[in-house]
């Protein structure tokens, strides 16, 4: 399933993207199956039973809402944790002049940074070096601590495209990166949470990032240094992972800061992140004064 959070008539709802009559549509899952919740976090907390009900509801749904009549939001609007991994592709480590890490480099974003497809990335007035980073996002579906690596995918709900937007000038002020990573709007996610049953291997997904139509990043998740199961197991040694937590698994080479000359985001740009089988995440870029 391609699970979404959508806005219709001023209300947030839980839905599933589908194609009906050659048009993309959204099925409101709770309207088909009242036992389902109407928000993603509660859905994830309810685990396999909620997913079973959703699959059955989608199969028998007769009505769907045309996609253009709703507004898609970030699938997980208020993640409990957004855990980010740095330097997790060899080509990105090389372009930044840093050694291949022995252990994952971990930092955080916060819920204030989360936006959905079509929502603007806002360039803050205090930064002149805002960069894009297309990434595979992993959404946790089960609570766990000290998760064995060979069982780690059992704790994953699904996957989605993400953008680890970064203010490089703030990021590089100290050895700690978080300050440059968690400005408002700096964590675009979506369009959908694709459940793991549709992605047999998360390490075989092409990933491309375009800025205003120009291809900037192109790789495949097979090039991850630390795999998804390794990351889930490693992080769970430190913290309890909970449904709705999002892990951003790192970005491949081609970021704007490493180019000659650098290519930072500008007002009027559009960032498009495409990950095979997961969909396309598009976000326009605006300056802070343009935001109401």
PyMOL commands that set and color helices and strands:
alter all, ss='L'
color gray80, all
select helices_A, chain A and resi 29-32+40-45+47-60+67-69+90-95+111-113+149-155+168-171+178-181+196-198+221-223+228-236+256-258+288-290
alter helices_A, ss='H'
color red, helices_A
select strands_A, chain A and resi 2-8+11-20+23-28+65-66+71-73+82-86+105-109+114-115+121-123+130-131+134-140+156-164+166-167+187-189+193-195+206-211+214-220+246-251+270-275+279-287
alter strands_A, ss='S'
color yellow, strands_A
deselect
rebuild
show_as cartoon
